[in-house]
Amino acid sequence: MARKPRKEKILLYSINFAPELTGIGKYNGEMVKWLTDNGFDVRVVTAPPYYPQWRVQEGYSPYRYASELWHGAKVIRCPVWVPKNGSGAKRLLHLCSFALSSIPMLLRHMLWRPDMCLVVEPPIVLSPMVVLLAKILRVRTWLHVQDFEVDAAFELGLLPGGGKLRSIVTKAESWLMRRFDRVSSISEPMTHRLRKKGVPEHKTVLFPNWVDTEVIRPLPPEERSAYRRKSGYRDEDLIVLYSGNMGEKQGLETVLDTAEKLRFISKIVFILCGDGVAKKKLVEQASSRKLSNVKFMELQPAERLNELLNMADVHLLMQKKNASDLVMPSKLTGMMASGKAVIAMAEPSTAVHTVIVRSGAGVIVPPEDADRLAIAIKSLSEEADKRAVCGSQAREYALTNVGYHAVMHKFKQRLSEIGVNAE
């Protein structure tokens, strides 16, 4: 009797994982599901879900180790300290708490002898132990950079100091990155940045974020209207939607400034949906400024995400100047798949700018420029045909370039290049 083929083993090591609904946790969960569905044996060392609310979700403990199954993968949850706000020092302590608590579980599951250990960062604090154990146990390694958190922390002032401290930290980061067998990121400008940090070109890989275009799709007009009415909005309202994390990198104060400039146009409604460290301040500012055209919504469950995205006439993708070249917002793929026009705040040569120009999905305005954003929104509010064309082009780009299964099949091919093959 023939022996059953051995499954290739992958260990995922990341602080974020499902059931987080946004950001890295969402993508990690979807990636693991695809891998288990396609013949890989997967284990995950992670923290309890806490993002973007910055509090551990009900049913999970920040203090205890726990394990569960996620679509056939064994998931090990390690203790983590979650601060109520994301200041630089507290954020660093938060990351270090997980890095330390996860060492025993990382060691245990590296002794499982995975064919590859995949580290998804931020943060860089996870990399040193992986590099050490992989060297000793001869495990292949892959580092996936979702955003350049170290650079962003310095640019946004979340970490103190400048020249000398930054030089030390970035040199250490570069040294660690070069120790991995593969290093990937989610856009072409970001993979170029990896090479600027010293990662050899033959090690760098493009591994973009994806969207399930069967789940996120344009709804028929009657379904879209029904959800809008249920949420308290009229068909004639022009809904400008921001959905996602409300943190420091988004610069959402610009939305409030823009709403104030457009408050005389009664049909334009701004909706900020989500959670994060900046939300409380934004709600207070909107109230004190009496911005009746700004509404806030709680983060919606996954099964309502498509309805939420379809409620919009225009999606907003917000970024601060200093962060726009350091991240590729994961929310962009869902915006485009929903088939709605996008206004993106992005500087030339950045990943977001490149995607919007290539796709024709919408309009680009300079980061933190409320005057230009107001002009763009007012213009699109008066041009239904242009909104429709942009939405159609956004949907087509999503289908062609960032479909879930297409991206994951390409990832599987990249795995085979370093000898990791599912049966």
KEBAMAR-244477 format. One record per residue (C-alpha): x, y, z; residue number from 1; residue in three letters. Coordinates in steps of 0.2 Angstrom, whole numbers, plus 5000, padded with zeros to 4 digits. Example, Ala and Ser with C-alpha at 12.3 -4.5 7.8 and 13.67 -1.06 7.14 Angstrom:
<nodes>
- px	py	pz	num	residu
- 5062	4978	5039	1	ALA
- 5068	4995	5036	2	SER
</nodes>
This chain:
<nodes>
- px	py	pz	num	residu
- 5000	5000	5000	1	MET
- 5007	5017	4995	2	ALA
- 5012	5029	5008	3	ARG
- 5002	5045	5009	4	LYS
- 5013	5059	5002	5	PRO
- 5020	5071	5016	6	ARG
- 5013	5088	5016	7	LYS
- 5025	5103	5016	8	GLU
- 5025	5111	5033	9	LYS
- 5024	5130	5035	10	ILE
- 5026	5140	5051	11	LEU
- 5018	5157	5051	12	LEU
- 5025	5169	5064	13	TYR
- 5016	5186	5066	14	SER
- 5008	5196	5079	15	ILE
- 4992	5199	5069	16	ASN
- 4980	5185	5064	17	PHE
- 4962	5181	5061	18	ALA
- 4948	5185	5066	19	PRO
- 4955	5202	5065	20	GLU
- 4944	5210	5051	21	LEU
- 4957	5223	5044	22	THR
- 4975	5224	5040	23	GLY
- 4988	5211	5042	24	ILE
- 4978	5199	5053	25	GLY
- 4965	5198	5039	26	LYS
- 4977	5194	5026	27	TYR
- 4987	5182	5037	28	ASN
- 4970	5172	5040	29	GLY
- 4966	5172	5021	30	GLU
- 4983	5166	5017	31	MET
- 4983	5152	5029	32	VAL
- 4966	5146	5023	33	LYS
- 4972	5145	5005	34	TRP
- 4988	5136	5010	35	LEU
- 4978	5123	5020	36	THR
- 4965	5121	5006	37	ASP
- 4980	5118	4994	38	ASN
- 4989	5104	5003	39	GLY
- 5000	5113	5015	40	PHE
- 5002	5109	5034	41	ASP
- 5002	5125	5043	42	VAL
- 5005	5131	5061	43	ARG
- 5003	5149	5067	44	VAL
- 5012	5157	5082	45	VAL
- 5003	5174	5085	46	THR
- 4994	5185	5098	47	ALA
- 4976	5186	5103	48	PRO
- 4966	5197	5091	49	PRO
- 4967	5215	5096	50	TYR
- 4968	5226	5080	51	TYR
- 4961	5239	5075	52	PRO
- 4952	5242	5092	53	GLN
- 4968	5240	5102	54	TRP
- 4960	5229	5115	55	ARG
- 4959	5210	5115	56	VAL
- 4943	5203	5108	57	GLN
- 4930	5195	5119	58	GLU
- 4933	5177	5121	59	GLY
- 4952	5178	5121	60	TYR
- 4965	5182	5135	61	SER
- 4980	5194	5134	62	PRO
- 4988	5184	5148	63	TYR
- 4987	5166	5144	64	ARG
- 4993	5154	5130	65	TYR
- 4980	5146	5120	66	ALA
- 4978	5135	5104	67	SER
- 4964	5133	5092	68	GLU
- 4961	5127	5074	69	LEU
- 4959	5139	5060	70	TRP
- 4953	5131	5043	71	HIS
- 4964	5116	5047	72	GLY
- 4979	5126	5054	73	ALA
- 4985	5124	5072	74	LYS
- 4985	5142	5079	75	VAL
- 4995	5146	5095	76	ILE
- 4990	5162	5104	77	ARG
- 5004	5170	5115	78	CYS
- 5002	5183	5129	79	PRO
- 5003	5201	5124	80	VAL
- 5002	5218	5132	81	TRP
- 4990	5230	5122	82	VAL
- 4991	5248	5127	83	PRO
- 4976	5259	5126	84	LYS
- 4985	5271	5114	85	ASN
- 4998	5269	5101	86	GLY
- 5012	5281	5107	87	SER
- 5030	5276	5101	88	GLY
- 5036	5269	5118	89	ALA
- 5020	5260	5122	90	LYS
- 5020	5252	5104	91	ARG
- 5038	5246	5106	92	LEU
- 5034	5238	5123	93	LEU
- 5018	5230	5115	94	HIS
- 5029	5222	5102	95	LEU
- 5042	5217	5114	96	CYS
- 5029	5209	5125	97	SER
- 5024	5197	5111	98	PHE
- 5042	5194	5105	99	ALA
- 5047	5188	5123	100	LEU
- 5031	5178	5127	101	SER
- 5031	5169	5110	102	SER
- 5049	5163	5111	103	ILE
- 5044	5146	5119	104	PRO
- 5031	5143	5106	105	MET
- 5042	5148	5092	106	LEU
- 5056	5136	5098	107	LEU
- 5043	5122	5100	108	ARG
- 5036	5124	5083	109	HIS
- 5053	5127	5075	110	MET
- 5058	5110	5082	111	LEU
- 5043	5103	5072	112	TRP
- 5055	5106	5058	113	ARG
- 5044	5116	5046	114	PRO
- 5050	5117	5028	115	ASP
- 5049	5136	5029	116	MET
- 5046	5149	5043	117	CYS
- 5036	5164	5036	118	LEU
- 5038	5180	5046	119	VAL
- 5025	5193	5043	120	VAL
- 5030	5210	5049	121	GLU
- 5029	5223	5057	122	PRO
- 5038	5221	5068	123	PRO
- 5056	5218	5065	124	ILE
- 5058	5213	5084	125	VAL
- 5051	5196	5078	126	LEU
- 5066	5193	5066	127	SER
- 5081	5190	5078	128	PRO
- 5075	5174	5086	129	MET
- 5069	5167	5069	130	VAL
- 5086	5170	5061	131	VAL
- 5095	5162	5075	132	LEU
- 5084	5146	5076	133	LEU
- 5083	5144	5057	134	ALA
- 5102	5145	5057	135	LYS
- 5103	5131	5070	136	ILE
- 5089	5120	5064	137	LEU
- 5092	5123	5045	138	ARG
- 5075	5130	5042	139	VAL
- 5071	5140	5026	140	ARG
- 5064	5158	5030	141	THR
- 5054	5171	5021	142	TRP
- 5051	5188	5028	143	LEU
- 5035	5197	5022	144	HIS
- 5035	5216	5024	145	VAL
- 5018	5223	5025	146	GLN
- 5024	5241	5030	147	ASP
- 5040	5249	5034	148	PHE
- 5036	5252	5052	149	GLU
- 5053	5257	5058	150	VAL
- 5054	5270	5045	151	ASP
- 5036	5276	5048	152	ALA
- 5039	5277	5067	153	ALA
- 5054	5289	5064	154	PHE
- 5045	5299	5050	155	GLU
- 5029	5302	5060	156	LEU
- 5039	5305	5076	157	GLY
- 5032	5290	5085	158	LEU
- 5051	5285	5090	159	LEU
- 5062	5299	5097	160	PRO
- 5079	5304	5090	161	GLY
- 5085	5306	5073	162	GLY
- 5102	5303	5065	163	GLY
- 5112	5291	5076	164	LYS
- 5097	5281	5084	165	LEU
- 5089	5279	5067	166	ARG
- 5106	5274	5059	167	SER
- 5108	5261	5072	168	ILE
- 5091	5254	5070	169	VAL
- 5090	5254	5051	170	THR
- 5107	5245	5050	171	LYS
- 5101	5232	5062	172	ALA
- 5085	5230	5052	173	GLU
- 5095	5228	5035	174	SER
- 5107	5215	5043	175	TRP
- 5092	5205	5049	176	LEU
- 5083	5206	5032	177	MET
- 5098	5200	5023	178	ARG
- 5098	5184	5033	179	ARG
- 5081	5178	5026	180	PHE
- 5080	5167	5011	181	ASP
- 5067	5177	5003	182	ARG
- 5060	5195	5007	183	VAL
- 5044	5201	5000	184	SER
- 5033	5216	5000	185	SER
- 5017	5222	4993	186	ILE
- 5021	5234	4980	187	SER
- 5035	5238	4967	188	GLU
- 5040	5254	4976	189	PRO
- 5041	5244	4992	190	MET
- 5052	5230	4985	191	THR
- 5063	5243	4978	192	HIS
- 5065	5250	4995	193	ARG
- 5070	5233	5001	194	LEU
- 5084	5233	4989	195	ARG
- 5089	5251	4995	196	LYS
- 5090	5243	5012	197	LYS
- 5103	5231	5006	198	GLY
- 5092	5216	5002	199	VAL
- 5100	5207	4986	200	PRO
- 5089	5208	4971	201	GLU
- 5088	5189	4969	202	HIS
- 5080	5188	4986	203	LYS
- 5067	5201	4984	204	THR
- 5049	5196	4979	205	VAL
- 5033	5205	4975	206	LEU
- 5019	5198	4985	207	PHE
- 5004	5210	4984	208	PRO
- 4989	5211	4995	209	ASN
- 4973	5203	4987	210	TRP
- 4955	5204	4987	211	VAL
- 4942	5190	4984	212	ASP
- 4933	5197	4970	213	THR
- 4919	5185	4972	214	GLU
- 4915	5191	4989	215	VAL
- 4918	5210	4986	216	ILE
- 4909	5214	4971	217	ARG
- 4897	5228	4964	218	PRO
- 4879	5225	4971	219	LEU
- 4863	5228	4960	220	PRO
- 4856	5245	4962	221	PRO
- 4841	5239	4972	222	GLU
- 4852	5230	4985	223	GLU
- 4863	5245	4987	224	ARG
- 4849	5257	4989	225	SER
- 4841	5245	5002	226	ALA
- 4857	5245	5013	227	TYR
- 4859	5264	5012	228	ARG
- 4841	5267	5017	229	ARG
- 4843	5254	5032	230	LYS
- 4859	5264	5037	231	SER
- 4849	5280	5037	232	GLY
- 4855	5288	5020	233	TYR
- 4845	5293	5005	234	ARG
- 4848	5288	4987	235	ASP
- 4852	5306	4983	236	GLU
- 4865	5308	4996	237	ASP
- 4883	5308	4990	238	LEU
- 4892	5296	5002	239	ILE
- 4911	5299	5004	240	VAL
- 4917	5284	5014	241	LEU
- 4933	5280	5023	242	TYR
- 4933	5263	5030	243	SER
- 4948	5255	5040	244	GLY
- 4960	5259	5054	245	ASN
- 4959	5276	5062	246	MET
- 4978	5278	5067	247	GLY
- 4992	5291	5065	248	GLU
- 4997	5286	5048	249	LYS
- 4980	5290	5040	250	GLN
- 4979	5309	5044	251	GLY
- 4960	5308	5046	252	LEU
- 4960	5326	5053	253	GLU
- 4961	5331	5034	254	THR
- 4944	5323	5032	255	VAL
- 4936	5334	5045	256	LEU
- 4944	5350	5037	257	ASP
- 4937	5345	5020	258	THR
- 4920	5342	5028	259	ALA
- 4920	5359	5035	260	GLU
- 4924	5367	5018	261	LYS
- 4910	5357	5010	262	LEU
- 4896	5358	5024	263	ARG
- 4886	5370	5013	264	PHE
- 4883	5356	5000	265	ILE
- 4869	5346	5010	266	SER
- 4870	5330	4999	267	LYS
- 4888	5327	5003	268	ILE
- 4890	5315	5018	269	VAL
- 4906	5309	5025	270	PHE
- 4906	5292	5034	271	ILE
- 4921	5287	5044	272	LEU
- 4920	5268	5048	273	CYS
- 4931	5258	5059	274	GLY
- 4942	5260	5075	275	ASP
- 4959	5264	5081	276	GLY
- 4969	5275	5092	277	VAL
- 4964	5291	5084	278	ALA
- 4945	5288	5083	279	LYS
- 4941	5296	5100	280	LYS
- 4950	5312	5096	281	LYS
- 4941	5313	5079	282	LEU
- 4924	5311	5086	283	VAL
- 4927	5324	5099	284	GLU
- 4934	5336	5085	285	GLN
- 4919	5333	5074	286	ALA
- 4907	5336	5088	287	SER
- 4916	5352	5094	288	SER
- 4916	5359	5076	289	ARG
- 4898	5355	5074	290	LYS
- 4901	5345	5058	291	LEU
- 4884	5337	5055	292	SER
- 4890	5331	5038	293	ASN
- 4902	5319	5047	294	VAL
- 4896	5302	5053	295	LYS
- 4905	5288	5062	296	PHE
- 4901	5269	5061	297	MET
- 4908	5255	5070	298	GLU
- 4919	5242	5061	299	LEU
- 4908	5231	5051	300	GLN
- 4908	5212	5052	301	PRO
- 4916	5203	5037	302	ALA
- 4899	5197	5031	303	GLU
- 4893	5215	5030	304	ARG
- 4909	5222	5022	305	LEU
- 4903	5221	5004	306	ASN
- 4887	5230	5008	307	GLU
- 4897	5244	5017	308	LEU
- 4909	5246	5003	309	LEU
- 4895	5247	4990	310	ASN
- 4886	5260	5000	311	MET
- 4899	5273	4995	312	ALA
- 4899	5284	4980	313	ASP
- 4917	5289	4983	314	VAL
- 4930	5280	4993	315	HIS
- 4944	5290	5002	316	LEU
- 4961	5283	5004	317	LEU
- 4970	5294	5017	318	MET
- 4989	5295	5021	319	GLN
- 5000	5308	5029	320	LYS
- 5015	5315	5019	321	LYS
- 5029	5306	5028	322	ASN
- 5020	5289	5028	323	ALA
- 5014	5288	5010	324	SER
- 5030	5280	5003	325	ASP
- 5031	5268	5018	326	LEU
- 5015	5258	5016	327	VAL
- 5003	5252	5003	328	MET
- 4986	5252	5012	329	PRO
- 4977	5235	5012	330	SER
- 4960	5243	5011	331	LYS
- 4963	5249	4993	332	LEU
- 4960	5232	4985	333	THR
- 4943	5231	4993	334	GLY
- 4938	5249	4987	335	MET
- 4943	5244	4969	336	MET
- 4934	5227	4969	337	ALA
- 4918	5236	4975	338	SER
- 4918	5246	4958	339	GLY
- 4917	5263	4966	340	LYS
- 4928	5278	4962	341	ALA
- 4943	5282	4973	342	VAL
- 4951	5298	4979	343	ILE
- 4968	5294	4985	344	ALA
- 4980	5305	4994	345	MET
- 4997	5301	4987	346	ALA
- 5013	5308	4982	347	GLU
- 5021	5304	4965	348	PRO
- 5032	5288	4964	349	SER
- 5023	5280	4978	350	THR
- 5014	5263	4977	351	ALA
- 4996	5271	4979	352	VAL
- 5000	5284	4965	353	HIS
- 5006	5271	4953	354	THR
- 4990	5260	4956	355	VAL
- 4978	5274	4954	356	ILE
- 4986	5280	4938	357	VAL
- 4988	5263	4930	358	ARG
- 4970	5258	4934	359	SER
- 4961	5274	4931	360	GLY
- 4951	5271	4947	361	ALA
- 4950	5289	4952	362	GLY
- 4958	5305	4957	363	VAL
- 4975	5308	4966	364	ILE
- 4977	5323	4978	365	VAL
- 4992	5328	4988	366	PRO
- 4992	5322	5006	367	PRO
- 4985	5333	5020	368	GLU
- 4978	5345	5007	369	ASP
- 4960	5349	5012	370	ALA
- 4958	5362	4999	371	ASP
- 4962	5350	4985	372	ARG
- 4952	5336	4992	373	LEU
- 4937	5347	4994	374	ALA
- 4939	5352	4975	375	ILE
- 4940	5333	4970	376	ALA
- 4925	5328	4980	377	ILE
- 4914	5342	4974	378	LYS
- 4919	5339	4956	379	SER
- 4915	5320	4957	380	LEU
- 4899	5324	4966	381	SER
- 4894	5334	4950	382	GLU
- 4900	5320	4938	383	GLU
- 4890	5304	4940	384	ALA
- 4897	5298	4923	385	ASP
- 4915	5300	4928	386	LYS
- 4912	5291	4945	387	ARG
- 4904	5277	4935	388	ALA
- 4919	5275	4923	389	VAL
- 4932	5276	4937	390	CYS
- 4922	5263	4947	391	GLY
- 4922	5251	4932	392	SER
- 4940	5253	4929	393	GLN
- 4944	5250	4947	394	ALA
- 4934	5234	4947	395	ARG
- 4943	5228	4931	396	GLU
- 4960	5232	4939	397	TYR
- 4955	5222	4954	398	ALA
- 4950	5207	4943	399	LEU
- 4966	5207	4933	400	THR
- 4979	5211	4945	401	ASN
- 4975	5207	4963	402	VAL
- 4962	5193	4963	403	GLY
- 4964	5181	4978	404	TYR
- 4968	5165	4970	405	HIS
- 4979	5172	4956	406	ALA
- 4990	5181	4969	407	VAL
- 4991	5165	4980	408	MET
- 4995	5154	4965	409	HIS
- 5009	5165	4961	410	LYS
- 5015	5164	4979	411	PHE
- 5014	5145	4978	412	LYS
- 5026	5146	4963	413	GLN
- 5038	5156	4973	414	ARG
- 5038	5144	4987	415	LEU
- 5043	5130	4974	416	SER
- 5058	5140	4969	417	GLU
- 5065	5138	4986	418	ILE
- 5060	5120	4987	419	GLY
- 5043	5121	4996	420	VAL
- 5030	5111	4987	421	ASN
- 5013	5105	4992	422	ALA
- 5008	5088	4986	423	GLU
</nodes>
